Amino acid sequence: MSESLPVVKVAVVQAAPVLFDRAATLDKIDRLIEEIKPQQPDLILFPESYIPAYPRGLSFGSVVGSRTDTGRKTWQRYWENAVEVPGPVTERLGKAARDAGAYLVMGVTERDAAFSGGTLFCTMLYFGPDGTLLGKHRKLKPTASERIVWGEGDGSTLTAIPTPFGPLGGLICWENYMPLARMAMYAKGTQVYCASTVDDRDVWPAAMRHIAFEGRCFVLSACQYIRRGAYPADYPAIQGDNPQTEMIRGGSCIVGPLGDFLVEPHYGEEAILSA
């Protein structure tokens, strides 16, 4: 057994997508990865539902027992920009991972292509440095009103990807508050634990420290940073129309296996965190 452990370079992206625009978001991902490449990262993590957007504050026009025509059109827009796995989007993301020579973990809204064709899932995709799609994980239990947007994963996609620096796995947003889901990841030997999220509350970094200490693993947390002005003008957000309103304020961080921050939570702007 080697007496020294490998040095692993990681990059955590805290940024907004081009909301509800899959093609433009892919272009932004390419630009961000190009910016990260000089660091020669081994692993790059993006936030939850980065493609095409996390629908913060959006109702889709649904109330119990009925839906509105406007809500249906909004849903169709979201569905049309979601990602089929595998498909052309995963091929392009694989190319980005290959060009960077890094593992890439990407949050998407996945459009089911195998069964109903209509169900969406909140999904985490894993790509290898050769561009191969190595796995995907569908969120087990969408939180609160997310359940009118996304279907539930069945647990079969809980996975840890073998890498030269140990098993790579993780959970999405509030799945990280589910003790048995965390235990499943620990049982797979996860050493690098990715937590993609849009939870920007002060309690989130405390949870990341707990997971790192509990699981004796490195934890990478990626949260989006978005202001209201980044959303389409016709987006009926409950937060109003002030373009400066912070919809998601960030809070991405990187934690070591003793629960200490390697990179403190970062708020208030787009950023790339490295360790």
Phi, psi and omega in degrees: 000136180297144179276350180238146178267152181291149171270122184245126179263127182235152177227130179246123184265125173244099186202165175267144167284179166271100198298134178064020180226093185299315183296315180292326177294320176299321177297319180294321177301317178301318181294318181295317180293324176298323178293326183280331189308321180301338177284349183052057182289151171271337185210135176234129180242131174251162184286177177299139173047044182293325174248123358265351181170155165268124189279062183299125174077009184260135184262343188057021174064029185252134166229164183301122175096352181199164174222154180264160176297321178298319178297321178297319180293321177296316177300316180300319178300316179294316181297317182295334180262003176286177192243127171273138185234116355282172180173189183302325180292316180293328175297318180290320177296322176299320178296319179298318177297317181295318179297327179275345184064035187226155166291141181232127177244120190232131175272130179223160162267115186267134175263118181298126180246354186265331187237264187288328186081348184251340184281138174254148178230145170275115194230144174250124182255141178243125177240144176273167181293350173267003178092358181288137171284110188269338182176169174216153175230127176264131180307132185288316188221092174307146188269128172051236185287353170304338185289346172272355181255313187244145170282172181266136170290158185256006179090344182290344184263003174297117190215155170231125186269124176295134175222166176299341181252021176107167181300136182247123180206193177162182181224165188252122171049238189286356167303331181292349175266005182260106187304320183287329175293317176299317181298323177298321179289321177297320182295337177274003177079021184305123178254330174241113191249119182258128179238094175276142191201169162233014179281107183255016181284160181297334183287338185299309179302327176297321177295322179295322177295320179297314181298317179299316182289319181293316184268355184050051182224162170281135181242127175247123180242124179243121177239147177287156167236120185216135168258160182303326182295344179280345181277156176303148183299330182268013181285117186276066184283141179291346180280357178093195189244004179293117186296342182271353180298127177283116178276319176221123193260007179091213184111014177302151182200168176227131187233140176275169187289356171260008177087009179266142177292129166273327171224121182296155176304137185243129184233160165087003179191163171290147183198160170241118181263134182230148175208000000 
